[in-house]
Amino acid sequence: MMNHSFSLAAIAALTAAALSCNPSEESSLKKITPVDFSAVKIDDAFWSPRLMSHKETTLPVCIDQIENQTGRIRNFENAAARSGEHSGIYFDDSDVYKALEGMAYSLQNNPDPVLEAKCDEWIDKFAAAQMEDGYINTFYILTGLDKRWTDMDKHEMYCAGHMIEAGVAYYKVTGKRKLLDVCIRMADHMMSVFGPGKRHWVPGHEEIELALVKLYQTTGEKKYLDFAEWLIENRGHGYYEGRAWDPKYNQDDVPVSEMSEIAGHAVRAMYLYCGMADVAAYTGNKGYMEALDRLWDDVVLRNMYITGGIGQTSTNEGFSEDYDLPNLTAYCETCASVGMVLWNWRMNQFTGDSKYADIMEKALFNGALAGISLKGDHFFYVNPLECEGGMQRLAWFGCACCPSQICRFLPSVGNYVYGVSDEAVWINLYMGGTASFKAGGKKVTLSQKTGYPWTGDTEIKVGVKGDLRTQFRIRIPGWCKAYSLEVNGKLAGESVEKGYAVIDRRWKDGDVISLHLEMPAEMVAADPRVKADLGKRAIQRGPLVYCAEEIDNIDGYDSMKLTSDTVLEAIECSILGGITEINAYSGGSKITCIPYYAWDNRYPGKMKVWIDYEEK
Ligand SMILES: [Zn+2]
């Protein structure tokens, strides 16, 4: 065990110089470095209202739930006093950390002294709850420290991982390192118990791995990267003690480099894959990248819903059989869709292949965004593609991973828009606003205006002193069958590579890139091996998947049918915060569809994505 004075000394040794270094810039094998959301100011008709409702509504809702409606903060207070009861579930600490991470990102976007004071108040409580040896977990502090580190499925490292993500975020935004220091003490405590020559450990719910890489990036201390890799390498060797589930449930059936089929709990799988990609970025571990390639095919080609949602069944909150994609009972946890964004974002950074950004966009606009109401105060945990009525978003959940996930995910959405590599500026998502970053050795400011996701028209203005020699790689989404691209009103003369339109030229201040993506509404069929969708079609337009809600189709909801003669008409309308709805006309009948993310914002009725279809 590490004593208190030693860990303080270790912290003192972390000089400001070490903290300011960024290993990711020096040694990462990633091809693309994403432009951090802190450098992306979003000013967008679609996203700005969502970010405003996050700040005005979602954050206060989460804080109220954590402080008043549940005992999550009380648990930290009791842990600090080393007395009193633990309330809730053993991993409830993680929701507090995730909400804090969301608060930190919100402070980056909109400085707010009251919110910052709330963060500091919570952080003081975390620090007070931490044990002398660095351990922190309110469940075990309050229910029996003798039992800590005895049950691999009790999420101690999962909670620590979320604390580290929050600590890194808050340090980056405010420069305050009190929570970062708590994280360092906990990480050092874990490494005093586990590691080469010490005890084995297989975290039952992954998360710590990617968090340790963030701690490495922030502190420059390679031991955290090594520990992340060691934990990943522990999987698949029978080290899991006291298992209640099939080893596949938490990705422990084979060593990670041998994995080729996704199985088990969907969110755990996503976090593991992110951790593997993060570690491989520094170590160059080819086995990890080859496994991730195989797993990606298995997920995307055989086990993913049209919404980007994954995890078919509630039995294990995860995967069943290939092509088994029931709509009514689809699990599609909100956290798993966010996980798909996080993982595909990383895969895109490695490869510069837009197929990953396509899935990232799909999961973002559909599976993930459906997880929160338009007002920002209610949440879905499960996201089925069909509802027989009565299902609604809730204000909170006993297991509140999804609300706290959305809380930290939305304010950082700017992360997914731009990237930079040695030879190119990468544009992955269309989202209005400005972004400033370094490319081609110069400071570049891009101003983007777009009608996305309602229109495919985007204009990007380049701001730079002098001229800039670099490629622009502009993503042509996989759903888009025709597009045009101009620079200053003239055809851009681009080449196309891995789904990106590549323009290579000497850019001047004020150059304007104009992109037009054809975005017709379309009926799409599923892979014929998906039994649940046989004889059905779904409607898509651009990145959005549509659904039919009962409220718009009261007459004939149960008998509605698309046909090969159906004519689809897209109409801008003001309901649901302003959407483009799609009317499907077949003979004398009409079906009205709205974007899937917007369902259940009016009346708790029926809904379906896949609609019966008849060949005429
Ligand atoms: Zn969740």
Boltz pocket constraint, residues with backbone or C-beta under 6 A from the ligand:
constraints:
  - pocket:
      binder: B
      contacts: [[A, 333], [A, 334], [A, 335], [A, 336], [A, 381], [A, 400], [A, 401], [A, 402], [A, 403], [A, 405]]
      max_distance: 6.0
